[in-house]
Amino acid sequence: MTDPWNLYIGLMKSTCLFPALILFGLMASPEILAQATFGFKGGVNHNTMKIKFTPTVPFGFNVEAPPNATASGLGFHTGIYLNTTGDATAGLLLEVLYSRRSSAYDYDYVLGGVSSYTGRIEYRLEYVEVPILINFKATDELQITFGAAAAIAQAGSFLDVGTMKYSSPQLEFTNTYKDRGSTTKDLTKVVLDVVVGAQFEVLNGFHCGLRYLVDMNNADNSDQTDTKSNVLQFSVAYDIFGRRKE
């Protein structure tokens, strides 16, 4: 029997036109579009990525995995939005964003009792995020949002710099390494995020917002790691056109 969660993820992957269909519906509703606002936004991402490594089995021998890790770092996001709330109590907030989720962690561990590794690894993951959010107006200035976002993978890379020290009764040596590469092929094409946040209109048409995104499925489709991110976004936004306060 098909796993309901995998079926849902499959549907998300196969419905890339869903936001476009919503926008088409809004365009066909002059009453909603008349009080909608459209604008640009951008800001900072703070990404916390939890990484669970799995052992490898080359030539039939089990190889111990590195310890689990938590990487964190700063990135950014920028894009456009359409807010249909207007004078109503609730509405839709639709966005298309480019989002860079960067993170890094320092490691120091021993494998097999003879090889020690010390260094730092940095990750950079790039997505197109498509949030589809329900927007509630708490006050004229404060709006609360929640919903889901599809994070569509575009590219991934890593930089690993460190030192390996091998020590046994028969042999000792130290080796430094710098490994840079792409992780694009290992990224899950679509990651589904649960989203909750708020935004406050500081000046007429100018907003500041805070949002939290939680990955619901593994961002790594390889069999070596289980990776999920929590992303805190701070953004500023400006209504290019649409309803303005009198």
N, C-alpha and C positions, 0 to 999 in steps of 0.2 A: 504493500500500500504506500502511496506517495506521502512523504512527510509534509504536513500542512504548511510548516514554516518554509521549506524549500519551494513548495508550490507558490507561496506568496512572493518570495524573492524572485522566482521565475516570472511571475506576472509583472513585478516592478521592472524587471529588465526588458520585458517585451512591450511595455507601455511608455516608451520615451515620448510619445506624442500627447500624453495625458495633460501636461501643463498647457500645451498649445490648444488642446480642446477646451480647457477651462477658459483660457483667454478668448477663444473664439466665442464661447457662450457669453462672456462678459461684453464683448464688442456688440453682440446681438441684443443686449439689454441696455438701451440708452439711459434708463433711470439709474442703474447701478454705475455705469461708466461716467455719468455726468458728475457724480460726487467722488469718483475715485481719484487717487493721487498717484503720480508716477515720478520716480526719481532715481538718483544714484546714491550708492552707499559704499563705504569701505571701512576697514579697521584692522584690528590686531587679533590674531588667534593665539591662544595658549593651549598647546596640545599636550596631553598626557597619554602616552601609549604603553599599554601593558603587553609584554611579549612573553609567551610561554614556548620555550624551545622543546623539541622532541628529539630523542636519541636517533642516530642514524645506524644503519646496519650494512656496512660495506663488506662484501665477501663473506657474509654469514656471521660476522662478529658484531655484537652490539657495542656501539661507541657512546660513551657518556655524553649527555647534552650539557651545554653551559647552563648556569643557573638562570631562573626566570628573572626578567628585568623590567623596570619601569623607566621609560625614557620621556623626557619633557623638553619643551622648547617653544620658541615664538615663531609665528608665521604671520600671514596676512590674508585678507579677503577683499574683494571688490566686485561690484556688479550693479544690477538694476533691480527695481522692485515695482510692483503694482499693488496698492492698498485700496480695497473696495469699501472700507468701513464707513467713511464719510460721516454723516450725522447719525447713522444707526448705532445700536449698541454693540453689534458684532459684524464681522465681515471676513473676507479672505485677504491674506497677505501672501503674494506670490513673488518669488525671487529667482534670479539666475545669477550665480556668483562663481567667480574663479577663486579657489581657496587653496593656499599652500599650508600644509600641516608639517612643520619641522619639529624634530625632537632629537635628543642626544642623551647618552648616559655613559658614565665611567664604569669600567669593569675591572675586577681583580679576582681571579678564581684559579683553581687547580683542577686538572683532569688526570685521572689515573694515578694520582699521587706523585707524578714525576714531571709533568708539564704545567707551568704556571703562565697565565696570560694577564697582562696589565695594559690597559689602553682606554681609548674613547671611540665610540661609534656614533655617527650622526646620520639621521635619516631625513629625507625630504620627499614628501608625498604630495602630489598635485591632483586636485579634483575640480570638476565642475559640480557645484552643489545646486540642487533644485528644491528648495523648501516650499512646501504647500502647507500653510499655517492658518489656523483659526485665530482671529484677532478680536479680543474683547476690549472695549473702552471702559476702563475703570473710572477715569475722569476725562475732562476735555483734553488734558495734556498727557495722561498716562494710559498706555495700552499694554495689555497682557497677551502674549502669544503662546500657542502650543500646537504641535502637530508632528509632521514627519518630513524628512528630507532624503532625497536620493543623491548620494555622493558618487559621481561617475568618475572612475579613475582615468587620469590622463598620462601620468608619468610618475616614476619613483626612482630614487637613487640613494646610495649610501657611501659613506667614507669611514673606513676603519683604520685607525692608526694605533699601534701598540708595540709591545715587546713580549716575546715568548722566551721563556727560560726552561731548558730541559736539564734535569738533574737526576742522575742515577749513580749507583756505585761504579759503573763502568765508564760513564760518559757525562760530561757537562758542557753545555754551550748556550749562548744567548743570541737571539736573532730579532732584529726590528723589522716591522712590516708596515706597509701602507697600501691598503686595498680599497679601490674605488670601483663602483660598478652600478649597473642598472637593476632595479627590482620591478620594472614595469610589467614584465611577463608574469610575475608572481602575484600581482595585485588582483584582488577580486574586482570584477568590472563594475559592479554596483554595490555599494554599502548603504544599508538603510539605517538612518539615524532617527532617534526620537529627539524632539526639540522642544524646549521650553524657554521662555524669555520675556523681556519687557522692554519698552522703549518710551522715552519721555520727550515731549516737544519742548525744547529749551527756549527757542525763539520761533517766530512764525515760519513754519515750513522747515525748520532745522531740528533734527532729532538726535538724541544719544540713546544707544541701546546696549543691552547685555543679554547674552544668549548662551545656553548650554546644550551641547549635542552629545549624544551617547550612541556609539556604534552598537547595533543589534546583531550583526553577523561578522564573521571573521574577515578581516581586510586582506589576509594573505591566503591565496589559494594553493600554496605549495604544501607539501606534507612535512615541512620542517618546523614551522612556527604557527602559533595561534595568536593573532594580533588584533587588538581592539583599542580604539581611541576614545577619549573623552575630550571634547574641545570646548573651551570657554572663549566666546567671541565678544569683543567690545567694538562697537561700530558707531560711526557718525553718518547721518543720512540727510539728504536735502530733496524736498519736493520740487521737481523741475516744473511740473504743471499739475493742475488739479485744484481741489477745493482749498481755499484759504480762509482763515478766521477773519471776521470783520473787525 
